């Protein structure tokens, strides 16, 4: 079973943060991504590369996965995922990331990453790539007052 927990940034060492996930909006609408190899939807995000700050990771992933050019981005909280996943090999493994929110004001005309397309929608997606994780991240951002 997957367990998602939330922390203040000061509670978790920065070097443990391996992922950035960004809940993005454009003109008050949700921004979702569809990976070329999947039939599901996800919010932008990905792995932290060596030498990057977690904010640099979030900016890079947002730009790569949505084509965002002009945007604001801010951290919400640290999250953890405990349990067996594509990243965690054992039930007791736990991985950490930083959750961000972003408002996108303009996009590039085409995508240059593994993302096939983006969907800008008034409605939340229901066909999630990570259904045990992504809706909980979204709910936490709403609970903390970071999304309307």
Secondary structure as the mmCIF struct_conf table of DSSP 4:
data_model
#
loop_
_struct_conf.conf_type_id
_struct_conf.id
_struct_conf.beg_label_comp_id
_struct_conf.beg_label_asym_id
_struct_conf.beg_label_seq_id
_struct_conf.end_label_comp_id
_struct_conf.end_label_asym_id
_struct_conf.end_label_seq_id
STRN STRN1 UNK A 3 UNK A 7
HELX_RH_3T_P HELX_RH_3T_P1 UNK A 9 UNK A 11
BEND BEND1 UNK A 12 UNK A 12
HELX_RH_3T_P HELX_RH_3T_P2 UNK A 14 UNK A 16
STRN STRN2 UNK A 17 UNK A 26
TURN_TY1_P TURN_TY1_P1 UNK A 27 UNK A 28
STRN STRN3 UNK A 29 UNK A 35
TURN_TY1_P TURN_TY1_P2 UNK A 36 UNK A 37
BEND BEND2 UNK A 39 UNK A 40
STRN STRN4 UNK A 41 UNK A 42
STRN STRN5 UNK A 44 UNK A 47
HELX_LH_PP_P HELX_LH_PP_P1 UNK A 48 UNK A 49
TURN_TY1_P TURN_TY1_P3 UNK A 50 UNK A 51
HELX_RH_AL_P HELX_RH_AL_P1 UNK A 54 UNK A 66
STRN STRN6 UNK A 68 UNK A 82
BEND BEND3 UNK A 83 UNK A 87
BEND BEND4 UNK A 90 UNK A 90
TURN_TY1_P TURN_TY1_P4 UNK A 91 UNK A 92
STRN STRN7 UNK A 94 UNK A 107
BEND BEND5 UNK A 109 UNK A 110
BEND BEND6 UNK A 113 UNK A 114
STRN STRN8 UNK A 115 UNK A 121
BEND BEND7 UNK A 122 UNK A 123
HELX_LH_PP_P HELX_LH_PP_P2 UNK A 124 UNK A 125
BEND BEND8 UNK A 126 UNK A 127
STRN STRN9 UNK A 128 UNK A 128
BEND BEND9 UNK A 129 UNK A 130
TURN_TY1_P TURN_TY1_P5 UNK A 131 UNK A 133
HELX_RH_AL_P HELX_RH_AL_P2 UNK A 134 UNK A 143
TURN_TY1_P TURN_TY1_P6 UNK A 144 UNK A 145
BEND BEND10 UNK A 146 UNK A 146
#
